[in-house]
Amino acid sequence: MNIVVNNLGRRFNQEWIFSGLSYSFLAGQKYALLGSNGSGKSTLLSILLSSLSPSEGDLVYQDGEKILSPSEVYQHIAFSAPYLDLIEEFTLQETIDFHFKFKNIHPKIDKKGILALLNLAKSEDKALKYFSSGMKQRTKLVLAFCSDTPILLLDEPTSNLDQQGIDWYNELVENFTENRLVVVASNQAHEYSFCENVIRIADYKTNY
C-alpha cells in the first residue's frame, strides 16, 4: 500500500507549519521524518493518518489498483505516539482484547505472545492507570507493531523508555516491520537507523 502526497501543506491560523510537500511513500519502504521539536513532524503524521486535514494539497491511499477513502484508511494503518491516549480504566488484557477487535493480529504472534513480548504477564489484570509511563509506552508500541497492517506510523517511539526498552524497541523493528511501509517521526538516530529514506521537515518550511 502506498501513500502519495501532492503539494501538501498545513497551517495553524496564519502560520504555515510546512507546505509544498510532494512525495510518494511506497509499500515496504522505511522513512525517517526528521525535525526539531515543534517543527511539524507530528502534524504531518496526523495528516498521513487521516486524523487531520491538510490546508492545501491532497493525498491518495493506493491499495494496489484501488484508491481508498479516508474513512477506510484506519483498517490499514497502525500508529503509536507518546501522546496517544489509552483507556486508563482498562486492564492490560482488556486493552489488548479491545484493540484487536478493530485490527487483525500479526501472523507472527498471538495474544498470549503479546503478553510475553511485553514481559508484563503478571500485570495483565492491572488497570493501566497504575502503569508507569514506560509501561504505557511499551503497551502502545506493541499494539502498533503487532497489528497486521501494511502501514506503521511511529512518533518518537522510544519516549519514556530506558536503554533496555530501546533495545526491546529495536527487536520489534527487526521482527515486525518486514514488507510494511514504516514512517518514524524522530530526532534521535537510534529510533530511525533502520530507515532507508529521510525527509527533513525543514525543507518544506515557507515564509509566506
Backbone hydrogen bonds, N-H to C=O, Kabsch-Sander energy under -0.5 kcal/mol:
donor,donor_aa,acceptor,acceptor_aa,energy
2,N,62,Q,-2.5
3,I,25,F,-2.5
4,V,60,V,-2.7
5,V,3,I,-0.5
5,V,23,Y,-3.1
6,N,58,D,-2.8
8,L,21,L,-3.1
9,G,56,E,-2.0
10,R,18,F,-2.2
12,F,15,E,-2.5
15,E,12,F,-2.1
16,W,14,Q,-0.6
17,I,10,R,-2.8
17,I,15,E,-0.5
18,F,10,R,-1.3
19,S,204,Y,-2.6
21,L,8,L,-2.3
22,S,20,G,-0.8
23,Y,5,V,-1.9
25,F,3,I,-3.4
25,F,23,Y,-0.5
26,L,24,S,-0.7
29,Q,26,L,-2.0
31,Y,182,V,-3.1
32,A,197,N,-3.0
33,L,31,Y,-0.5
33,L,184,V,-3.3
34,L,32,A,-0.7
34,L,199,I,-2.9
35,G,186,S,-0.8
39,S,36,S,-1.9
44,L,40,G,-2.4
45,L,41,K,-2.3
46,S,42,S,-2.3
47,I,43,T,-1.7
48,L,44,L,-2.5
49,L,45,L,-2.2
50,S,47,I,-1.1
51,S,46,S,-2.4
52,L,46,S,-1.1
55,S,9,G,-2.3
56,E,9,G,-1.8
58,D,6,N,-1.7
60,V,4,V,-2.7
61,Y,68,L,-0.6
62,Q,2,N,-2.6
62,Q,60,V,-0.6
63,D,61,Y,-0.6
63,D,66,K,-3.2
64,G,62,Q,-0.7
66,K,63,D,-2.0
68,L,61,Y,-2.5
68,L,66,K,-0.5
72,E,69,S,-1.9
73,V,69,S,-0.8
73,V,70,P,-0.6
74,Y,70,P,-0.5
75,Q,72,E,-1.1
76,H,73,V,-2.7
77,I,73,V,-0.6
77,I,74,Y,-0.7
78,A,151,I,-2.1
80,S,153,L,-1.8
84,L,81,A,-1.6
88,E,86,L,-1.1
90,F,87,I,-1.6
92,L,123,S,-0.6
92,L,126,K,-1.2
93,Q,124,E,-2.6
95,T,91,T,-2.3
96,I,92,L,-2.3
97,D,93,Q,-2.6
98,F,94,E,-2.7
99,H,95,T,-2.6
100,F,96,I,-2.0
101,K,98,F,-1.5
102,F,99,H,-1.5
103,K,99,H,-1.0
106,H,146,C,-3.1
109,I,106,H,-2.0
114,I,110,D,-1.8
115,L,111,K,-1.6
116,A,112,K,-2.0
117,L,113,G,-2.7
118,L,114,I,-2.3
119,N,115,L,-1.1
120,L,115,L,-1.6
123,S,120,L,-2.1
124,E,121,A,-1.3
126,K,123,S,-1.9
128,L,90,F,-2.7
129,K,88,E,-1.9
130,Y,127,A,-1.9
131,F,128,L,-2.0
136,K,132,S,-2.3
137,Q,133,S,-2.2
138,R,134,G,-2.2
139,T,135,M,-1.9
140,K,136,K,-2.4
141,L,137,Q,-2.4
142,V,138,R,-2.6
143,L,139,T,-2.0
144,A,140,K,-1.7
145,F,141,L,-3.0
146,C,142,V,-2.2
147,S,144,A,-1.3
148,D,104,N,-3.2
149,T,147,S,-1.8
151,I,76,H,-1.7
152,L,181,L,-2.9
153,L,78,A,-2.8
154,L,183,V,-2.9
155,D,80,S,-2.6
156,E,154,L,-0.6
156,E,185,A,-3.0
159,S,156,E,-1.7
161,L,158,T,-2.0
166,I,162,D,-2.3
167,D,163,Q,-2.4
168,W,164,Q,-1.9
169,Y,165,G,-2.3
170,N,166,I,-2.1
171,E,167,D,-1.4
172,L,168,W,-1.9
173,V,169,Y,-2.4
174,E,170,N,-2.1
175,N,171,E,-2.2
176,F,172,L,-2.6
177,T,173,V,-0.8
180,R,177,T,-1.9
181,L,150,P,-3.0
182,V,29,Q,-2.2
182,V,180,R,-0.7
183,V,152,L,-2.2
184,V,31,Y,-2.9
185,A,154,L,-3.1
185,A,183,V,-0.5
186,S,33,L,-2.2
186,S,184,V,-0.6
191,E,188,Q,-1.9
192,Y,188,Q,-0.7
192,Y,189,A,-0.9
193,S,189,A,-1.0
195,C,192,Y,-2.2
196,E,30,K,-0.7
197,N,30,K,-1.9
199,I,32,A,-3.0
201,I,34,L,-2.6
201,I,199,I,-0.6
203,D,200,R,-1.9
204,Y,201,I,-1.9
205,K,202,A,-1.2
